[in-house]
Structure formats: C-alpha cells, structure tokens
Amino acid sequence: MNGIKKSLGFVWMLLAPAIIYILVHGAIVNIGNGTKEINQPIPWIIIIGIFTPVAVGLFIFGWYCVKGAYKHLPENSNELYFNENQ
C-alpha cells in the first residue's frame, strides 16, 4: 500500500503543473477568438486564479506522499494526540 501511495504521489506532482499549463494554454488560445463568454479574459483570470492554489495543494500533497508522510495512518483517536511520554 505504501508503494501505491508513493507512486500516486508522483502522479499528483506531475498532474499539478500539467493542470496549470492546460489552463494557461487554453486561455491563450481562446481569448479574443470569437464572441462567446469563454473568449474574454475575465473568466479565464477567475478560473486560473481559483485552480492555481488547488494545483499547488495537489503538488504539496504529492510531495508528502513521496516523502512517506502517510506511511502510518492513525487507527484510533488516541493516536491523533501526542502522549506526554513521547
């Protein structure tokens, strides 16, 4: 299971910049071509502005997966809190 988590971490890390590239490329291609609403810059600025932090978060999540931060997940609520002995 940890191997799957690590492999998917690489997928998330590759997917994040790909999403940003696709959005920016779509904006460059579509802005100014035609008369529909999607061909104006304001919707593209909003879309890219919303999805850029999402893609950055996806990249960070993938980075933590690759580093192994999710190797051990808590099995009960007692493991969520630090013990005084640790």
PyMOL Python script that loads the backbone (N, CA, C, O; Angstrom):
from pymol import cmd

cmd.read_pdbstr("""\
ATOM      1  N   MET A   1       0.817  -1.190   0.000  1.00  0.00           N
ATOM      2  CA  MET A   1       0.000   0.000   0.000  1.00  0.00           C
ATOM      3  C   MET A   1       0.866   1.262   0.000  1.00  0.00           C
ATOM      4  O   MET A   1       0.523   2.254  -0.642  1.00  0.00           O
ATOM      5  N   ASN A   2       1.993   1.220   0.723  1.00  0.00           N
ATOM      6  CA  ASN A   2       2.863   2.402   0.748  1.00  0.00           C
ATOM      7  C   ASN A   2       3.472   2.667  -0.618  1.00  0.00           C
ATOM      8  O   ASN A   2       3.723   3.817  -0.979  1.00  0.00           O
ATOM      9  N   GLY A   3       3.712   1.600  -1.382  1.00  0.00           N
ATOM     10  CA  GLY A   3       4.222   1.778  -2.745  1.00  0.00           C
ATOM     11  C   GLY A   3       3.210   2.472  -3.639  1.00  0.00           C
ATOM     12  O   GLY A   3       3.571   3.298  -4.476  1.00  0.00           O
ATOM     13  N   ILE A   4       1.946   2.133  -3.457  1.00  0.00           N
ATOM     14  CA  ILE A   4       0.887   2.786  -4.231  1.00  0.00           C
ATOM     15  C   ILE A   4       0.797   4.258  -3.854  1.00  0.00           C
ATOM     16  O   ILE A   4       0.640   5.116  -4.722  1.00  0.00           O
ATOM     17  N   LYS A   5       0.898   4.553  -2.558  1.00  0.00           N
ATOM     18  CA  LYS A   5       0.847   5.947  -2.104  1.00  0.00           C
ATOM     19  C   LYS A   5       1.998   6.745  -2.709  1.00  0.00           C
ATOM     20  O   LYS A   5       1.808   7.878  -3.152  1.00  0.00           O
ATOM     21  N   LYS A   6       3.195   6.151  -2.727  1.00  0.00           N
ATOM     22  CA  LYS A   6       4.359   6.842  -3.270  1.00  0.00           C
ATOM     23  C   LYS A   6       4.210   7.038  -4.776  1.00  0.00           C
ATOM     24  O   LYS A   6       4.537   8.105  -5.295  1.00  0.00           O
ATOM     25  N   SER A   7       3.723   6.029  -5.476  1.00  0.00           N
ATOM     26  CA  SER A   7       3.525   6.135  -6.922  1.00  0.00           C
ATOM     27  C   SER A   7       2.485   7.197  -7.253  1.00  0.00           C
ATOM     28  O   SER A   7       2.682   7.995  -8.169  1.00  0.00           O
ATOM     29  N   LEU A   8       1.395   7.212  -6.524  1.00  0.00           N
ATOM     30  CA  LEU A   8       0.382   8.224  -6.762  1.00  0.00           C
ATOM     31  C   LEU A   8       0.882   9.620  -6.387  1.00  0.00           C
ATOM     32  O   LEU A   8       0.416  10.612  -6.949  1.00  0.00           O
ATOM     33  N   GLY A   9       1.818   9.710  -5.450  1.00  0.00           N
ATOM     34  CA  GLY A   9       2.423  10.994  -5.123  1.00  0.00           C
ATOM     35  C   GLY A   9       3.125  11.592  -6.336  1.00  0.00           C
ATOM     36  O   GLY A   9       3.020  12.791  -6.591  1.00  0.00           O
ATOM     37  N   PHE A  10       3.846  10.746  -7.089  1.00  0.00           N
ATOM     38  CA  PHE A  10       4.481  11.225  -8.321  1.00  0.00           C
ATOM     39  C   PHE A  10       3.429  11.652  -9.344  1.00  0.00           C
ATOM     40  O   PHE A  10       3.616  12.634 -10.062  1.00  0.00           O
ATOM     41  N   VAL A  11       2.328  10.912  -9.404  1.00  0.00           N
ATOM     42  CA  VAL A  11       1.248  11.276 -10.336  1.00  0.00           C
ATOM     43  C   VAL A  11       0.682  12.637  -9.966  1.00  0.00           C
ATOM     44  O   VAL A  11       0.478  13.477 -10.843  1.00  0.00           O
ATOM     45  N   TRP A  12       0.426  12.871  -8.686  1.00  0.00           N
ATOM     46  CA  TRP A  12      -0.129  14.167  -8.252  1.00  0.00           C
ATOM     47  C   TRP A  12       0.852  15.293  -8.547  1.00  0.00           C
ATOM     48  O   TRP A  12       0.452  16.381  -8.961  1.00  0.00           O
ATOM     49  N   MET A  13       2.151  15.024  -8.332  1.00  0.00           N
ATOM     50  CA  MET A  13       3.153  16.058  -8.567  1.00  0.00           C
ATOM     51  C   MET A  13       3.275  16.395 -10.054  1.00  0.00           C
ATOM     52  O   MET A  13       3.553  17.543 -10.402  1.00  0.00           O
ATOM     53  N   LEU A  14       3.074  15.424 -10.922  1.00  0.00           N
ATOM     54  CA  LEU A  14       3.110  15.688 -12.361  1.00  0.00           C
ATOM     55  C   LEU A  14       1.806  16.304 -12.857  1.00  0.00           C
ATOM     56  O   LEU A  14       1.804  17.088 -13.806  1.00  0.00           O
ATOM     57  N   LEU A  15       0.712  15.951 -12.219  1.00  0.00           N
ATOM     58  CA  LEU A  15      -0.591  16.439 -12.633  1.00  0.00           C
ATOM     59  C   LEU A  15      -0.775  17.925 -12.328  1.00  0.00           C
ATOM     60  O   LEU A  15      -1.425  18.633 -13.097  1.00  0.00           O
ATOM     61  N   ALA A  16      -0.220  18.402 -11.231  1.00  0.00           N
ATOM     62  CA  ALA A  16      -0.410  19.802 -10.823  1.00  0.00           C
ATOM     63  C   ALA A  16       0.120  20.798 -11.853  1.00  0.00           C
ATOM     64  O   ALA A  16      -0.632  21.685 -12.256  1.00  0.00           O
ATOM     65  N   PRO A  17       1.374  20.699 -12.302  1.00  0.00           N
ATOM     66  CA  PRO A  17       1.815  21.660 -13.320  1.00  0.00           C
ATOM     67  C   PRO A  17       1.124  21.440 -14.665  1.00  0.00           C
ATOM     68  O   PRO A  17       0.957  22.384 -15.437  1.00  0.00           O
ATOM     69  N   ALA A  18       0.724  20.204 -14.947  1.00  0.00           N
ATOM     70  CA  ALA A  18       0.006  19.932 -16.202  1.00  0.00           C
ATOM     71  C   ALA A  18      -1.335  20.656 -16.219  1.00  0.00           C
ATOM     72  O   ALA A  18      -1.747  21.178 -17.255  1.00  0.00           O
ATOM     73  N   ILE A  19      -2.012  20.687 -15.084  1.00  0.00           N
ATOM     74  CA  ILE A  19      -3.297  21.385 -14.997  1.00  0.00           C
ATOM     75  C   ILE A  19      -3.117  22.878 -15.240  1.00  0.00           C
ATOM     76  O   ILE A  19      -3.889  23.491 -15.978  1.00  0.00           O
ATOM     77  N   ILE A  20      -2.101  23.455 -14.621  1.00  0.00           N
ATOM     78  CA  ILE A  20      -1.842  24.885 -14.811  1.00  0.00           C
ATOM     79  C   ILE A  20      -1.481  25.162 -16.268  1.00  0.00           C
ATOM     80  O   ILE A  20      -1.955  26.139 -16.848  1.00  0.00           O
ATOM     81  N   TYR A  21      -0.649  24.312 -16.861  1.00  0.00           N
ATOM     82  CA  TYR A  21      -0.273  24.501 -18.264  1.00  0.00           C
ATOM     83  C   TYR A  21      -1.500  24.439 -19.172  1.00  0.00           C
ATOM     84  O   TYR A  21      -1.655  25.274 -20.063  1.00  0.00           O
ATOM     85  N   ILE A  22      -2.365  23.461 -18.952  1.00  0.00           N
ATOM     86  CA  ILE A  22      -3.565  23.312 -19.786  1.00  0.00           C
ATOM     87  C   ILE A  22      -4.471  24.532 -19.649  1.00  0.00           C
ATOM     88  O   ILE A  22      -5.019  25.010 -20.642  1.00  0.00           O
ATOM     89  N   LEU A  23      -4.633  25.040 -18.430  1.00  0.00           N
ATOM     90  CA  LEU A  23      -5.473  26.221 -18.227  1.00  0.00           C
ATOM     91  C   LEU A  23      -4.890  27.456 -18.903  1.00  0.00           C
ATOM     92  O   LEU A  23      -5.607  28.198 -19.574  1.00  0.00           O
ATOM     93  N   VAL A  24      -3.599  27.675 -18.727  1.00  0.00           N
ATOM     94  CA  VAL A  24      -2.978  28.856 -19.327  1.00  0.00           C
ATOM     95  C   VAL A  24      -2.972  28.738 -20.844  1.00  0.00           C
ATOM     96  O   VAL A  24      -3.230  29.715 -21.546  1.00  0.00           O
ATOM     97  N   HIS A  25      -2.678  27.544 -21.351  1.00  0.00           N
ATOM     98  CA  HIS A  25      -2.700  27.335 -22.798  1.00  0.00           C
ATOM     99  C   HIS A  25      -4.110  27.552 -23.352  1.00  0.00           C
ATOM    100  O   HIS A  25      -4.272  28.177 -24.400  1.00  0.00           O
ATOM    101  N   GLY A  26      -5.112  27.050 -22.670  1.00  0.00           N
ATOM    102  CA  GLY A  26      -6.495  27.259 -23.089  1.00  0.00           C
ATOM    103  C   GLY A  26      -6.872  28.726 -23.090  1.00  0.00           C
ATOM    104  O   GLY A  26      -7.601  29.186 -23.969  1.00  0.00           O
ATOM    105  N   ALA A  27      -6.378  29.460 -22.109  1.00  0.00           N
ATOM    106  CA  ALA A  27      -6.667  30.893 -22.058  1.00  0.00           C
ATOM    107  C   ALA A  27      -6.007  31.613 -23.228  1.00  0.00           C
ATOM    108  O   ALA A  27      -6.632  32.452 -23.876  1.00  0.00           O
ATOM    109  N   ILE A  28      -4.752  31.289 -23.497  1.00  0.00           N
ATOM    110  CA  ILE A  28      -4.039  31.948 -24.596  1.00  0.00           C
ATOM    111  C   ILE A  28      -4.715  31.661 -25.930  1.00  0.00           C
ATOM    112  O   ILE A  28      -4.849  32.553 -26.768  1.00  0.00           O
ATOM    113  N   VAL A  29      -5.137  30.425 -26.125  1.00  0.00           N
ATOM    114  CA  VAL A  29      -5.756  30.038 -27.397  1.00  0.00           C
ATOM    115  C   VAL A  29      -7.142  30.659 -27.545  1.00  0.00           C
ATOM    116  O   VAL A  29      -7.499  31.087 -28.643  1.00  0.00           O
ATOM    117  N   ASN A  30      -7.926  30.721 -26.483  1.00  0.00           N
ATOM    118  CA  ASN A  30      -9.327  31.116 -26.588  1.00  0.00           C
ATOM    119  C   ASN A  30      -9.607  32.605 -26.427  1.00  0.00           C
ATOM    120  O   ASN A  30     -10.622  33.092 -26.925  1.00  0.00           O
ATOM    121  N   ILE A  31      -8.733  33.341 -25.745  1.00  0.00           N
ATOM    122  CA  ILE A  31      -9.012  34.763 -25.527  1.00  0.00           C
ATOM    123  C   ILE A  31      -8.923  35.503 -26.853  1.00  0.00           C
ATOM    124  O   ILE A  31      -7.924  35.429 -27.568  1.00  0.00           O
ATOM    125  N   GLY A  32      -9.991  36.212 -27.156  1.00  0.00           N
ATOM    126  CA  GLY A  32     -10.021  37.029 -28.360  1.00  0.00           C
ATOM    127  C   GLY A  32     -10.502  36.312 -29.607  1.00  0.00           C
ATOM    128  O   GLY A  32     -10.647  36.950 -30.649  1.00  0.00           O
ATOM    129  N   ASN A  33     -10.753  35.033 -29.545  1.00  0.00           N
ATOM    130  CA  ASN A  33     -11.225  34.277 -30.709  1.00  0.00           C
ATOM    131  C   ASN A  33     -12.719  34.021 -30.581  1.00  0.00           C
ATOM    132  O   ASN A  33     -13.124  33.063 -29.921  1.00  0.00           O
ATOM    133  N   GLY A  34     -13.526  34.838 -31.183  1.00  0.00           N
ATOM    134  CA  GLY A  34     -14.961  34.618 -31.147  1.00  0.00           C
ATOM    135  C   GLY A  34     -15.678  35.610 -30.257  1.00  0.00           C
ATOM    136  O   GLY A  34     -15.103  36.596 -29.796  1.00  0.00           O
ATOM    137  N   THR A  35     -16.969  35.319 -30.025  1.00  0.00           N
ATOM    138  CA  THR A  35     -17.793  36.247 -29.259  1.00  0.00           C
ATOM    139  C   THR A  35     -18.414  35.618 -28.022  1.00  0.00           C
ATOM    140  O   THR A  35     -19.193  36.280 -27.335  1.00  0.00           O
ATOM    141  N   LYS A  36     -18.105  34.382 -27.716  1.00  0.00           N
ATOM    142  CA  LYS A  36     -18.690  33.750 -26.529  1.00  0.00           C
ATOM    143  C   LYS A  36     -18.024  34.269 -25.257  1.00  0.00           C
ATOM    144  O   LYS A  36     -16.961  34.888 -25.300  1.00  0.00           O
ATOM    145  N   GLU A  37     -18.677  34.001 -24.120  1.00  0.00           N
ATOM    146  CA  GLU A  37     -18.170  34.488 -22.841  1.00  0.00           C
ATOM    147  C   GLU A  37     -16.819  33.883 -22.488  1.00  0.00           C
ATOM    148  O   GLU A  37     -16.004  34.542 -21.842  1.00  0.00           O
ATOM    149  N   ILE A  38     -16.565  32.649 -22.896  1.00  0.00           N
ATOM    150  CA  ILE A  38     -15.312  31.990 -22.537  1.00  0.00           C
ATOM    151  C   ILE A  38     -14.126  32.586 -23.287  1.00  0.00           C
ATOM    152  O   ILE A  38     -12.977  32.292 -22.959  1.00  0.00           O
ATOM    153  N   ASN A  39     -14.390  33.413 -24.283  1.00  0.00           N
ATOM    154  CA  ASN A  39     -13.318  34.019 -25.066  1.00  0.00           C
ATOM    155  C   ASN A  39     -12.880  35.373 -24.526  1.00  0.00           C
ATOM    156  O   ASN A  39     -12.086  36.067 -25.161  1.00  0.00           O
ATOM    157  N   GLN A  40     -13.381  35.746 -23.376  1.00  0.00           N
ATOM    158  CA  GLN A  40     -12.993  37.006 -22.746  1.00  0.00           C
ATOM    159  C   GLN A  40     -12.006  36.710 -21.611  1.00  0.00           C
ATOM    160  O   GLN A  40     -12.047  35.621 -21.039  1.00  0.00           O
ATOM    161  N   PRO A  41     -11.138  37.636 -21.281  1.00  0.00           N
ATOM    162  CA  PRO A  41     -10.084  37.346 -20.296  1.00  0.00           C
ATOM    163  C   PRO A  41     -10.561  37.213 -18.852  1.00  0.00           C
ATOM    164  O   PRO A  41      -9.947  36.479 -18.078  1.00  0.00           O
ATOM    165  N   ILE A  42     -11.631  37.897 -18.467  1.00  0.00           N
ATOM    166  CA  ILE A  42     -12.062  37.871 -17.065  1.00  0.00           C
ATOM    167  C   ILE A  42     -12.416  36.461 -16.581  1.00  0.00           C
ATOM    168  O   ILE A  42     -11.960  36.080 -15.503  1.00  0.00           O
ATOM    169  N   PRO A  43     -13.208  35.660 -17.319  1.00  0.00           N
ATOM    170  CA  PRO A  43     -13.474  34.299 -16.838  1.00  0.00           C
ATOM    171  C   PRO A  43     -12.205  33.458 -16.714  1.00  0.00           C
ATOM    172  O   PRO A  43     -12.085  32.644 -15.798  1.00  0.00           O
ATOM    173  N   TRP A  44     -11.271  33.649 -17.622  1.00  0.00           N
ATOM    174  CA  TRP A  44     -10.024  32.887 -17.558  1.00  0.00           C
ATOM    175  C   TRP A  44      -9.194  33.290 -16.349  1.00  0.00           C
ATOM    176  O   TRP A  44      -8.580  32.441 -15.704  1.00  0.00           O
ATOM    177  N   ILE A  45      -9.172  34.576 -16.041  1.00  0.00           N
ATOM    178  CA  ILE A  45      -8.433  35.030 -14.855  1.00  0.00           C
ATOM    179  C   ILE A  45      -9.042  34.412 -13.598  1.00  0.00           C
ATOM    180  O   ILE A  45      -8.320  33.979 -12.700  1.00  0.00           O
ATOM    181  N   ILE A  46     -10.356  34.375 -13.540  1.00  0.00           N
ATOM    182  CA  ILE A  46     -11.044  33.786 -12.384  1.00  0.00           C
ATOM    183  C   ILE A  46     -10.757  32.291 -12.296  1.00  0.00           C
ATOM    184  O   ILE A  46     -10.437  31.782 -11.222  1.00  0.00           O
ATOM    185  N   ILE A  47     -10.868  31.589 -13.419  1.00  0.00           N
ATOM    186  CA  ILE A  47     -10.644  30.143 -13.431  1.00  0.00           C
ATOM    187  C   ILE A  47      -9.215  29.814 -13.033  1.00  0.00           C
ATOM    188  O   ILE A  47      -8.988  28.943 -12.194  1.00  0.00           O
ATOM    189  N   ILE A  48      -8.249  30.507 -13.631  1.00  0.00           N
ATOM    190  CA  ILE A  48      -6.846  30.247 -13.302  1.00  0.00           C
ATOM    191  C   ILE A  48      -6.551  30.648 -11.863  1.00  0.00           C
ATOM    192  O   ILE A  48      -5.790  29.967 -11.175  1.00  0.00           O
ATOM    193  N   GLY A  49      -7.145  31.746 -11.401  1.00  0.00           N
ATOM    194  CA  GLY A  49      -6.946  32.185 -10.021  1.00  0.00           C
ATOM    195  C   GLY A  49      -7.489  31.209  -8.991  1.00  0.00           C
ATOM    196  O   GLY A  49      -6.942  31.092  -7.895  1.00  0.00           O
ATOM    197  N   ILE A  50      -8.550  30.514  -9.332  1.00  0.00           N
ATOM    198  CA  ILE A  50      -9.124  29.539  -8.406  1.00  0.00           C
ATOM    199  C   ILE A  50      -8.362  28.221  -8.441  1.00  0.00           C
ATOM    200  O   ILE A  50      -8.105  27.624  -7.395  1.00  0.00           O
ATOM    201  N   PHE A  51      -8.002  27.769  -9.627  1.00  0.00           N
ATOM    202  CA  PHE A  51      -7.395  26.451  -9.739  1.00  0.00           C
ATOM    203  C   PHE A  51      -5.892  26.422  -9.486  1.00  0.00           C
ATOM    204  O   PHE A  51      -5.334  25.346  -9.273  1.00  0.00           O
ATOM    205  N   THR A  52      -5.224  27.565  -9.504  1.00  0.00           N
ATOM    206  CA  THR A  52      -3.788  27.568  -9.205  1.00  0.00           C
ATOM    207  C   THR A  52      -3.506  27.140  -7.764  1.00  0.00           C
ATOM    208  O   THR A  52      -2.646  26.282  -7.564  1.00  0.00           O
ATOM    209  N   PRO A  53      -4.180  27.689  -6.748  1.00  0.00           N
ATOM    210  CA  PRO A  53      -3.929  27.188  -5.391  1.00  0.00           C
ATOM    211  C   PRO A  53      -4.325  25.723  -5.211  1.00  0.00           C
ATOM    212  O   PRO A  53      -3.700  25.002  -4.434  1.00  0.00           O
ATOM    213  N   VAL A  54      -5.356  25.285  -5.923  1.00  0.00           N
ATOM    214  CA  VAL A  54      -5.745  23.875  -5.851  1.00  0.00           C
ATOM    215  C   VAL A  54      -4.624  23.001  -6.410  1.00  0.00           C
ATOM    216  O   VAL A  54      -4.294  21.967  -5.829  1.00  0.00           O
ATOM    217  N   ALA A  55      -4.040  23.412  -7.531  1.00  0.00           N
ATOM    218  CA  ALA A  55      -2.943  22.649  -8.132  1.00  0.00           C
ATOM    219  C   ALA A  55      -1.700  22.672  -7.241  1.00  0.00           C
ATOM    220  O   ALA A  55      -0.994  21.669  -7.136  1.00  0.00           O
ATOM    221  N   VAL A  56      -1.433  23.808  -6.603  1.00  0.00           N
ATOM    222  CA  VAL A  56      -0.292  23.881  -5.683  1.00  0.00           C
ATOM    223  C   VAL A  56      -0.514  22.941  -4.500  1.00  0.00           C
ATOM    224  O   VAL A  56       0.411  22.251  -4.071  1.00  0.00           O
ATOM    225  N   GLY A  57      -1.727  22.914  -3.978  1.00  0.00           N
ATOM    226  CA  GLY A  57      -2.053  21.984  -2.895  1.00  0.00           C
ATOM    227  C   GLY A  57      -1.924  20.539  -3.332  1.00  0.00           C
ATOM    228  O   GLY A  57      -1.470  19.697  -2.556  1.00  0.00           O
ATOM    229  N   LEU A  58      -2.313  20.239  -4.550  1.00  0.00           N
ATOM    230  CA  LEU A  58      -2.158  18.889  -5.086  1.00  0.00           C
ATOM    231  C   LEU A  58      -0.685  18.514  -5.181  1.00  0.00           C
ATOM    232  O   LEU A  58      -0.314  17.379  -4.880  1.00  0.00           O
ATOM    233  N   PHE A  59       0.156  19.454  -5.597  1.00  0.00           N
ATOM    234  CA  PHE A  59       1.591  19.201  -5.666  1.00  0.00           C
ATOM    235  C   PHE A  59       2.164  18.946  -4.274  1.00  0.00           C
ATOM    236  O   PHE A  59       2.960  18.025  -4.089  1.00  0.00           O
ATOM    237  N   ILE A  60       1.765  19.753  -3.301  1.00  0.00           N
ATOM    238  CA  ILE A  60       2.252  19.574  -1.923  1.00  0.00           C
ATOM    239  C   ILE A  60       1.801  18.231  -1.371  1.00  0.00           C
ATOM    240  O   ILE A  60       2.575  17.545  -0.704  1.00  0.00           O
ATOM    241  N   PHE A  61       0.554  17.847  -1.641  1.00  0.00           N
ATOM    242  CA  PHE A  61       0.052  16.542  -1.205  1.00  0.00           C
ATOM    243  C   PHE A  61       0.887  15.427  -1.816  1.00  0.00           C
ATOM    244  O   PHE A  61       1.242  14.468  -1.131  1.00  0.00           O
ATOM    245  N   GLY A  62       1.203  15.547  -3.099  1.00  0.00           N
ATOM    246  CA  GLY A  62       2.051  14.551  -3.753  1.00  0.00           C
ATOM    247  C   GLY A  62       3.440  14.503  -3.152  1.00  0.00           C
ATOM    248  O   GLY A  62       4.016  13.425  -2.998  1.00  0.00           O
ATOM    249  N   TRP A  63       3.987  15.669  -2.808  1.00  0.00           N
ATOM    250  CA  TRP A  63       5.311  15.730  -2.193  1.00  0.00           C
ATOM    251  C   TRP A  63       5.324  14.980  -0.861  1.00  0.00           C
ATOM    252  O   TRP A  63       6.257  14.230  -0.576  1.00  0.00           O
ATOM    253  N   TYR A  64       4.299  15.184  -0.058  1.00  0.00           N
ATOM    254  CA  TYR A  64       4.213  14.465   1.215  1.00  0.00           C
ATOM    255  C   TYR A  64       4.043  12.965   0.994  1.00  0.00           C
ATOM    256  O   TYR A  64       4.574  12.166   1.764  1.00  0.00           O
ATOM    257  N   CYS A  65       3.320  12.579  -0.033  1.00  0.00           N
ATOM    258  CA  CYS A  65       3.172  11.155  -0.350  1.00  0.00           C
ATOM    259  C   CYS A  65       4.515  10.542  -0.715  1.00  0.00           C
ATOM    260  O   CYS A  65       4.844   9.442  -0.270  1.00  0.00           O
ATOM    261  N   VAL A  66       5.287  11.251  -1.521  1.00  0.00           N
ATOM    262  CA  VAL A  66       6.595  10.742  -1.941  1.00  0.00           C
ATOM    263  C   VAL A  66       7.548  10.663  -0.752  1.00  0.00           C
ATOM    264  O   VAL A  66       8.333   9.721  -0.650  1.00  0.00           O
ATOM    265  N   LYS A  67       7.485  11.635   0.139  1.00  0.00           N
ATOM    266  CA  LYS A  67       8.369  11.639   1.302  1.00  0.00           C
ATOM    267  C   LYS A  67       7.969  10.601   2.348  1.00  0.00           C
ATOM    268  O   LYS A  67       8.742  10.328   3.266  1.00  0.00           O
ATOM    269  N   GLY A  68       6.776  10.019   2.224  1.00  0.00           N
ATOM    270  CA  GLY A  68       6.361   8.976   3.154  1.00  0.00           C
ATOM    271  C   GLY A  68       5.650   9.490   4.383  1.00  0.00           C
ATOM    272  O   GLY A  68       5.630   8.806   5.406  1.00  0.00           O
ATOM    273  N   ALA A  69       5.074  10.654   4.318  1.00  0.00           N
ATOM    274  CA  ALA A  69       4.387  11.218   5.483  1.00  0.00           C
ATOM    275  C   ALA A  69       3.124  10.439   5.831  1.00  0.00           C
ATOM    276  O   ALA A  69       2.619  10.545   6.949  1.00  0.00           O
ATOM    277  N   TYR A  70       2.611   9.662   4.887  1.00  0.00           N
ATOM    278  CA  TYR A  70       1.370   8.928   5.114  1.00  0.00           C
ATOM    279  C   TYR A  70       1.608   7.436   5.265  1.00  0.00           C
ATOM    280  O   TYR A  70       0.711   6.635   5.002  1.00  0.00           O
ATOM    281  N   LYS A  71       2.822   7.052   5.690  1.00  0.00           N
ATOM    282  CA  LYS A  71       3.104   5.625   5.865  1.00  0.00           C
ATOM    283  C   LYS A  71       2.262   5.019   6.976  1.00  0.00           C
ATOM    284  O   LYS A  71       1.738   3.913   6.841  1.00  0.00           O
ATOM    285  N   HIS A  72       2.138   5.751   8.069  1.00  0.00           N
ATOM    286  CA  HIS A  72       1.325   5.247   9.178  1.00  0.00           C
ATOM    287  C   HIS A  72       0.156   6.198   9.399  1.00  0.00           C
ATOM    288  O   HIS A  72       0.345   7.362   9.752  1.00  0.00           O
ATOM    289  N   LEU A  73      -1.020   5.702   9.193  1.00  0.00           N
ATOM    290  CA  LEU A  73      -2.221   6.486   9.461  1.00  0.00           C
ATOM    291  C   LEU A  73      -2.786   6.062  10.805  1.00  0.00           C
ATOM    292  O   LEU A  73      -2.698   4.884  11.151  1.00  0.00           O
ATOM    293  N   PRO A  74      -3.359   6.971  11.574  1.00  0.00           N
ATOM    294  CA  PRO A  74      -3.892   6.607  12.890  1.00  0.00           C
ATOM    295  C   PRO A  74      -5.035   5.611  12.769  1.00  0.00           C
ATOM    296  O   PRO A  74      -5.882   5.700  11.880  1.00  0.00           O
ATOM    297  N   GLU A  75      -5.028   4.660  13.697  1.00  0.00           N
ATOM    298  CA  GLU A  75      -6.072   3.632  13.709  1.00  0.00           C
ATOM    299  C   GLU A  75      -7.195   3.970  14.667  1.00  0.00           C
ATOM    300  O   GLU A  75      -8.303   3.449  14.534  1.00  0.00           O
ATOM    301  N   ASN A  76      -6.925   4.835  15.632  1.00  0.00           N
ATOM    302  CA  ASN A  76      -7.974   5.274  16.546  1.00  0.00           C
ATOM    303  C   ASN A  76      -7.696   6.714  16.968  1.00  0.00           C
ATOM    304  O   ASN A  76      -6.650   7.272  16.638  1.00  0.00           O
ATOM    305  N   SER A  77      -8.615   7.300  17.681  1.00  0.00           N
ATOM    306  CA  SER A  77      -8.489   8.717  18.026  1.00  0.00           C
ATOM    307  C   SER A  77      -7.384   8.981  19.035  1.00  0.00           C
ATOM    308  O   SER A  77      -6.895  10.108  19.120  1.00  0.00           O
ATOM    309  N   ASN A  78      -6.975   7.976  19.804  1.00  0.00           N
ATOM    310  CA  ASN A  78      -5.901   8.182  20.770  1.00  0.00           C
ATOM    311  C   ASN A  78      -4.568   8.452  20.081  1.00  0.00           C
ATOM    312  O   ASN A  78      -3.701   9.104  20.663  1.00  0.00           O
ATOM    313  N   GLU A  79      -4.386   7.973  18.871  1.00  0.00           N
ATOM    314  CA  GLU A  79      -3.141   8.187  18.147  1.00  0.00           C
ATOM    315  C   GLU A  79      -3.068   9.592  17.532  1.00  0.00           C
ATOM    316  O   GLU A  79      -2.012   9.979  17.031  1.00  0.00           O
ATOM    317  N   LEU A  80      -4.139  10.346  17.560  1.00  0.00           N
ATOM    318  CA  LEU A  80      -4.141  11.687  16.997  1.00  0.00           C
ATOM    319  C   LEU A  80      -3.472  12.694  17.925  1.00  0.00           C
ATOM    320  O   LEU A  80      -3.022  13.744  17.464  1.00  0.00           O
ATOM    321  N   TYR A  81      -3.398  12.410  19.178  1.00  0.00           N
ATOM    322  CA  TYR A  81      -2.842  13.344  20.161  1.00  0.00           C
ATOM    323  C   TYR A  81      -1.493  12.839  20.622  1.00  0.00           C
ATOM    324  O   TYR A  81      -1.253  11.633  20.661  1.00  0.00           O
ATOM    325  N   PHE A  82      -0.608  13.767  20.973  1.00  0.00           N
ATOM    326  CA  PHE A  82       0.715  13.407  21.469  1.00  0.00           C
ATOM    327  C   PHE A  82       0.612  12.934  22.917  1.00  0.00           C
ATOM    328  O   PHE A  82      -0.105  13.517  23.730  1.00  0.00           O
ATOM    329  N   ASN A  83       1.331  11.886  23.210  1.00  0.00           N
ATOM    330  CA  ASN A  83       1.405  11.433  24.598  1.00  0.00           C
ATOM    331  C   ASN A  83       2.476  12.238  25.305  1.00  0.00           C
ATOM    332  O   ASN A  83       3.406  12.734  24.669  1.00  0.00           O
ATOM    333  N   GLU A  84       2.353  12.371  26.611  1.00  0.00           N
ATOM    334  CA  GLU A  84       3.345  13.134  27.379  1.00  0.00           C
ATOM    335  C   GLU A  84       4.663  12.406  27.443  1.00  0.00           C
ATOM    336  O   GLU A  84       5.696  13.036  27.670  1.00  0.00           O
ATOM    337  N   ASN A  85       4.667  11.101  27.249  1.00  0.00           N
ATOM    338  CA  ASN A  85       5.902  10.310  27.333  1.00  0.00           C
ATOM    339  C   ASN A  85       6.747  10.427  26.082  1.00  0.00           C
ATOM    340  O   ASN A  85       7.912  10.029  26.102  1.00  0.00           O
ATOM    341  N   GLN A  86       6.221  10.948  25.014  1.00  0.00           N
ATOM    342  CA  GLN A  86       6.997  10.993  23.763  1.00  0.00           C
ATOM    343  C   GLN A  86       7.786  12.240  23.640  1.00  0.00           C
ATOM    344  O   GLN A  86       8.490  12.429  22.648  1.00  0.00           O
TER     345      GLN A  86
END
""", "prot")
cmd.dss("prot")
cmd.show_as("cartoon", "prot")
cmd.util.cbc("prot")
cmd.orient("prot")
